[in-house]
Amino acid sequence: MQRVMIVDDEYMILKGMTKVVDWTALGFTIVQTARNGQQALQVAREQVIDLVITDVRMPEMTGIELMQQLQQLPQPPVVLVLSGYQEFDYVKAALRLGAMDYLLKPVSATELTTILTKVKQRLDERQQQQATQHYYVEMQTERLVAGDLTTGQTAQLLTSAGIPTDQHEFTVVCCNVVPAMAPLMAACDAQAQRLYYPAADQLIICFAGTHILLNQFIRQLEADQLITGTAFITVGQRVNQLGRLSESLEQAQTLAELYQFYEEKAPFLSGSARTEWLRQAEIPKVSLDEFKQALAVGNQALMTKLVQAIFAELITEHVVPSYARQVAFLILNAISNYQSFSNRAYEDQLNAIDEAPTMAVLETCLTTLIADYEPKQQYVFSQNINRVVDIVAKEYAHDLSLTQVAERLHLNPVYLGQLFKKEVHTSFSKYLNQYRIDQAKSMLARTDESINNIALAIGYTNSGYFYKNFRVICDISPKEYRQQHQRRPV
């Protein structure tokens, strides 16, 4: 249903307009009436209105002035104007400003029906264009984070999303365990943060702007009750190059895994620790780039020096303990990508970080870990990862998650996720998604099964999500892939 607001300073006109036609049958619903332009403008700023029908002559603010203000909104409504026979100069001014049509008082039901039919067609076309544009931005944002866009494609995406091409501060924000995506996406659009895409129960946002603006953004989401209940936010490090967004995403998702690990602990859920932990989303994340470079070449002395410098900075900034533990966990996570830990050893390291009573003890945990650092190159999958790969091959069509697999293998999900990434060089979710798409490609080429049925057969309950993922990975639609690869029987 298209949402309508009627504006007129005469009560009888407002009352009559609501009854003159069957609005619902025509595809409209009247969500608001207003007695003056100021009231109408306030409503339009607070909620989405698709069609405004307004008198041209009203006290305080004329219909013409209202139209001028409505055009400044992120999504201006279609406008129809009401007038008397003596007010045609106002009507001409309204048409010049972009009003779609006008109605003379008293309003004829036949004339209104004819005009509303045209308005409905225009609004439907506009929504279709917006949906196409929205899908394009989502799809390309996911590719941007993965580093799959050319310079030209990146510039085109930023323009489509309304992001200045000279913007140089970006931070990946993960909204986790989101109960409803649509209101959260609408809030992002309203705050001109249109670089986002959904992934399972996460909304990944590439926030463009300073940390101060990011702080305000997060607090607004919380104030609007969009992040509530089991939902929570994690934030990666701020980067100044779009090519490094994947690093920010990895940090944000790693922190989400850590949160879910802690969430299993009753004291964490019920105490102030949870609130304190979540507030860390507002603190700029420490960059571990230099540490990772030293780690990659096995320079233990430099790794120790950098950890000491990081903790000196944390002490100077007077950060709360929970944030220091987040940083320590990220350092452990980086080391685990190069050194093999048993599940028990990994749990012991997590517990040591969690239970460290002071910053000095926390720093010692890490410097001791570095002193004992022994990188091991693995050229074949370990037994646990072979079991994960086997589960995916057999059960990809079912609802699978890393947490479920970890429970079956009696392993910590955070540990298993890091082990999988270290050995397979991609995350579990990306591996599962790629495996499903590979199965879809085979079915598209070998069978005449409908695309929706193929999506269901490989584990996608949402065919739209399947279409989007297929295009991201294959760069063409499932239908186009079938046309190019299907082998017809001789």
ZAMARGU-4260 file (C-alpha; in steps of 0.2 Angstrom, whole numbers, plus 5000, padded with zeros to 4 digits):
<rodrens>
0) 5000/5000/5000 | 5006/5018/4996 | 5005/5029/5010 | 4995/5045/5009 | 4994/5062/5018
5) 4981/5074/5015 | 4984/5093/5020 | 4970/5106/5020 | 4965/5119/5033 | 4947/5115/5030
10) 4940/5101/5041 | 4926/5096/5029 | 4938/5095/5015 | 4949/5083/5025 | 4934/5073/5030
15) 4927/5072/5013 | 4943/5067/5004 | 4945/5052/5015 | 4928/5046/5009 | 4927/5051/4991
20) 4935/5035/4984 | 4939/5018/4990 | 4958/5021/4994 | 4962/5003/4998 | 4955/4997/4982
25) 4966/5009/4973 | 4982/5003/4982 | 4983/5018/4995 | 4981/5020/5013 | 4978/5037/5022
30) 4991/5037/5036 | 4989/5056/5041 | 4979/5071/5039 | 4986/5089/5043 | 4978/5106/5045
35) 4993/5116/5040 | 5009/5115/5030 | 5020/5115/5046 | 5011/5100/5054 | 5012/5091/5037
40) 5031/5094/5035 | 5034/5088/5053 | 5025/5072/5049 | 5035/5069/5032 | 5051/5071/5041
45) 5047/5058/5054 | 5039/5044/5043 | 5039/5039/5024 | 5025/5047/5014 | 5023/5042/4996
50) 5009/5054/4991 | 5005/5071/4998 | 4988/5079/4992 | 4989/5097/4998 | 4978/5113/4997
55) 4988/5127/4988 | 4982/5141/4999 | 4984/5139/5018 | 4989/5150/5033 | 5007/5149/5040
60) 5014/5139/5025 | 5006/5138/5008 | 5005/5122/4998 | 5019/5129/4987 | 5031/5132/5002
65) 5027/5115/5008 | 5032/5107/4991 | 5048/5117/4992 | 5052/5109/5009 | 5047/5092/5004
70) 5059/5092/4990 | 5073/5093/5002 | 5069/5076/5010 | 5079/5061/5006 | 5064/5053/4997
75) 5052/5067/4992 | 5034/5061/4990 | 5023/5063/4974 | 5012/5079/4976 | 4995/5083/4970
80) 4988/5100/4973 | 4970/5105/4978 | 4964/5122/4972 | 4948/5133/4968 | 4944/5140/4951
85) 4952/5157/4956 | 4969/5150/4962 | 4976/5144/4945 | 4992/5154/4947 | 4996/5144/4962
90) 4992/5128/4953 | 5004/5133/4939 | 5018/5137/4951 | 5015/5120/4959 | 5016/5111/4942
95) 5033/5121/4939 | 5039/5114/4956 | 5035/5096/4951 | 5018/5093/4956 | 5011/5078/4947
100) 4994/5085/4944 | 4980/5096/4952 | 4962/5093/4958 | 4949/5107/4958 | 4937/5108/4973
105) 4925/5101/4975 | 4934/5085/4971 | 4926/5073/4958 | 4927/5054/4963 | 4930/5050/4944
110) 4944/5063/4942 | 4952/5058/4958 | 4952/5039/4953 | 4959/5043/4936 | 4973/5053/4944
115) 4977/5041/4958 | 4978/5026/4945 | 4992/5036/4936 | 5001/5041/4953 | 5000/5022/4958
120) 5009/5017/4942 | 5022/5031/4944 | 5025/5026/4963 | 5027/5007/4958 | 5039/5011/4944
125) 5049/5022/4957 | 5049/5008/4970 | 5055/4995/4957 | 5069/5007/4952 | 5074/5010/4970
130) 5074/4991/4973 | 5085/4988/4958 | 5097/5002/4964 | 5096/4995/4982 | 5101/4978/4976
135) 5115/4985/4966 | 5123/4994/4980 | 5121/4979/4992 | 5129/4967/4980 | 5143/4979/4975
140) 5147/4984/4994 | 5149/4965/4998 | 5162/4964/4983 | 5170/4981/4989 | 5174/4973/5006
145) 5180/4957/4998 | 5192/4968/4987 | 5184/4963/4971 | 5180/4980/4963 | 5190/4990/4951
150) 5194/5008/4954 | 5180/5013/4941 | 5167/5001/4949 | 5172/5008/4967 | 5169/5026/4961
155) 5153/5021/4953 | 5147/5013/4969 | 5152/5028/4980 | 5142/5039/4969 | 5127/5028/4969
160) 5127/5027/4988 | 5129/5046/4990 | 5147/5045/4997 | 5159/5058/4992 | 5173/5050/4982
165) 5186/5060/4993 | 5180/5052/5009 | 5195/5043/5017 | 5188/5037/5034 | 5179/5020/5034
170) 5175/5008/5048 | 5166/4991/5047 | 5152/4989/5059 | 5144/4972/5062 | 5126/4973/5069
175) 5124/4955/5075 | 5109/4944/5079 | 5098/4957/5071 | 5079/4953/5074 | 5073/4963/5059
180) 5084/4969/5045 | 5072/4981/5036 | 5070/4994/5050 | 5089/4994/5052 | 5092/4996/5034
185) 5080/5011/5033 | 5089/5019/5048 | 5106/5017/5038 | 5098/5025/5023 | 5090/5039/5034
190) 5108/5043/5040 | 5116/5043/5023 | 5125/5027/5027 | 5120/5016/5012 | 5136/5005/5010
195) 5129/4989/5019 | 5124/4972/5015 | 5115/4957/5025 | 5124/4941/5029 | 5114/4928/5039
200) 5109/4937/5055 | 5122/4951/5053 | 5120/4968/5044 | 5138/4973/5038 | 5139/4992/5037
205) 5154/5001/5029 | 5152/5017/5039 | 5159/5032/5030 | 5165/5046/5042 | 5174/5051/5058
210) 5174/5042/5074 | 5163/5055/5082 | 5150/5053/5068 | 5151/5034/5071 | 5148/5036/5089
215) 5133/5046/5086 | 5127/5034/5073 | 5128/5019/5085 | 5120/5028/5099 | 5105/5033/5088
220) 5103/5015/5083 | 5102/5010/5101 | 5090/5025/5105 | 5078/5019/5091 | 5078/5002/5099
225) 5085/4994/5083 | 5100/4986/5093 | 5091/4978/5108 | 5088/4961/5116 | 5101/4949/5110
230) 5107/4960/5096 | 5124/4968/5098 | 5137/4979/5089 | 5155/4976/5085 | 5167/4988/5077
235) 5183/4985/5067 | 5197/4997/5065 | 5196/5013/5056 | 5205/5012/5039 | 5209/5026/5027
240) 5210/5015/5011 | 5195/5006/5004 | 5206/4991/4999 | 5208/4988/5018 | 5190/4986/5022
245) 5192/4967/5024 | 5204/4970/5038 | 5191/4980/5047 | 5178/4967/5044 | 5189/4953/5050
250) 5192/4962/5067 | 5173/4966/5069 | 5168/4948/5066 | 5182/4941/5077 | 5175/4952/5091
255) 5157/4946/5087 | 5164/4928/5089 | 5172/4933/5106 | 5156/4941/5112 | 5146/4925/5108
260) 5159/4915/5117 | 5158/4926/5133 | 5139/4926/5131 | 5138/4908/5136 | 5144/4913/5154
265) 5130/4918/5165 | 5140/4931/5175 | 5144/4940/5159 | 5126/4940/5153 | 5119/4946/5170
270) 5132/4958/5176 | 5139/4975/5172 | 5153/4966/5161 | 5141/4964/5147 | 5136/4983/5147
275) 5154/4988/5148 | 5159/4976/5134 | 5146/4983/5122 | 5151/5001/5125 | 5168/4997/5118
280) 5160/4998/5101 | 5162/5017/5103 | 5181/5016/5106 | 5192/5018/5091 | 5200/5001/5088
285) 5219/4999/5090 | 5227/4995/5073 | 5237/4979/5073 | 5245/4981/5056 | 5263/4983/5061
290) 5261/4968/5073 | 5254/4957/5060 | 5268/4962/5048 | 5281/4957/5062 | 5271/4941/5065
295) 5272/4937/5046 | 5291/4937/5046 | 5292/4929/5064 | 5301/4944/5072 | 5297/4940/5090
300) 5308/4955/5097 | 5298/4967/5087 | 5281/4958/5091 | 5285/4960/5110 | 5290/4979/5107
305) 5274/4982/5098 | 5263/4974/5111 | 5272/4984/5125 | 5269/5000/5115 | 5250/4996/5112
310) 5248/4993/5131 | 5257/5009/5135 | 5245/5018/5124 | 5230/5009/5132 | 5236/5014/5149
315) 5238/5032/5144 | 5221/5032/5136 | 5214/5025/5153 | 5203/5012/5144 | 5192/5001/5154
320) 5198/4983/5156 | 5186/4975/5144 | 5193/4985/5130 | 5210/4980/5134 | 5204/4961/5134
325) 5197/4964/5117 | 5214/4970/5110 | 5223/4955/5119 | 5210/4943/5111 | 5213/4951/5093
330) 5232/4949/5096 | 5229/4930/5101 | 5218/4928/5086 | 5232/4935/5075 | 5245/4923/5082
335) 5233/4908/5081 | 5233/4911/5062 | 5252/4906/5062 | 5254/4895/5077 | 5245/4878/5080
340) 5235/4878/5096 | 5226/4863/5103 | 5208/4867/5108 | 5213/4865/5126 | 5228/4877/5124
345) 5217/4890/5115 | 5204/4889/5129 | 5218/4891/5142 | 5224/4907/5133 | 5206/4914/5132
350) 5204/4911/5151 | 5221/4919/5155 | 5215/4935/5145 | 5198/4934/5153 | 5204/4933/5171
355) 5219/4945/5170 | 5216/4956/5185 | 5227/4971/5179 | 5234/4978/5163 | 5251/4973/5168
360) 5246/4954/5169 | 5237/4955/5153 | 5252/4962/5144 | 5263/4948/5152 | 5251/4935/5146
365) 5254/4941/5128 | 5273/4944/5129 | 5274/4926/5137 | 5264/4919/5122 | 5276/4928/5110
370) 5291/4921/5119 | 5284/4904/5116 | 5279/4907/5098 | 5283/4893/5086 | 5276/4895/5069
375) 5271/4879/5061 | 5267/4877/5042 | 5253/4866/5038 | 5252/4859/5020 | 5237/4847/5023
380) 5221/4849/5033 | 5221/4843/5051 | 5209/4830/5057 | 5197/4842/5064 | 5196/4852/5048
385) 5195/4837/5037 | 5179/4832/5048 | 5172/4850/5045 | 5175/4849/5026 | 5167/4831/5026
390) 5151/4838/5035 | 5149/4852/5023 | 5151/4840/5008 | 5137/4829/5015 | 5125/4841/5023
395) 5127/4858/5013 | 5109/4857/5009 | 5104/4858/5027 | 5105/4873/5040 | 5123/4873/5044
400) 5133/4885/5055 | 5150/4885/5063 | 5143/4884/5080 | 5133/4869/5076 | 5148/4860/5068
405) 5159/4865/5083 | 5146/4857/5095 | 5146/4841/5086 | 5165/4840/5086 | 5166/4846/5105
410) 5176/4861/5100 | 5175/4879/5105 | 5167/4888/5090 | 5179/4903/5091 | 5194/4891/5090
415) 5187/4881/5076 | 5183/4896/5066 | 5201/4902/5068 | 5208/4885/5064 | 5197/4883/5049
420) 5203/4900/5042 | 5221/4897/5045 | 5221/4880/5036 | 5208/4884/5022 | 5212/4902/5020
425) 5194/4908/5021 | 5180/4908/5034 | 5168/4894/5036 | 5153/4904/5030 | 5162/4909/5014
430) 5167/4891/5011 | 5150/4884/5014 | 5143/4898/5003 | 5155/4894/4989 | 5152/4875/4990
435) 5133/4878/4988 | 5136/4889/4973 | 5147/4876/4965 | 5133/4863/4967 | 5121/4876/4960
440) 5132/4878/4945 | 5132/4860/4942 | 5113/4858/4943 | 5111/4873/4932 | 5122/4866/4918
445) 5115/4848/4920 | 5096/4849/4924 | 5081/4859/4919 | 5076/4861/4937 | 5069/4878/4941
450) 5081/4891/4949 | 5070/4892/4964 | 5070/4874/4967 | 5089/4873/4965 | 5091/4887/4978
455) 5081/4876/4990 | 5090/4860/4986 | 5107/4868/4990 | 5101/4875/5007 | 5095/4893/5003
460) 5077/4896/5010 | 5078/4914/5002 | 5079/4913/4983 | 5083/4932/4983 | 5098/4929/4994
465) 5104/4915/4982 | 5102/4926/4967 | 5113/4939/4976 | 5126/4927/4981 | 5127/4919/4964
470) 5129/4935/4955 | 5143/4941/4968 | 5153/4925/4965 | 5150/4921/4947 | 5147/4939/4941
475) 5132/4934/4931 | 5114/4928/4936 | 5109/4910/4938 | 5098/4911/4922 | 5113/4919/4912
480) 5124/4905/4919 | 5112/4892/4913 | 5111/4899/4896 | 5130/4899/4894 | 5133/4882/4901
485) 5118/4870/4899 | 5122/4855/4889 | 5108/4850/4879 | 5105/4831/4875 | 5110/4827/4857
</rodrens>
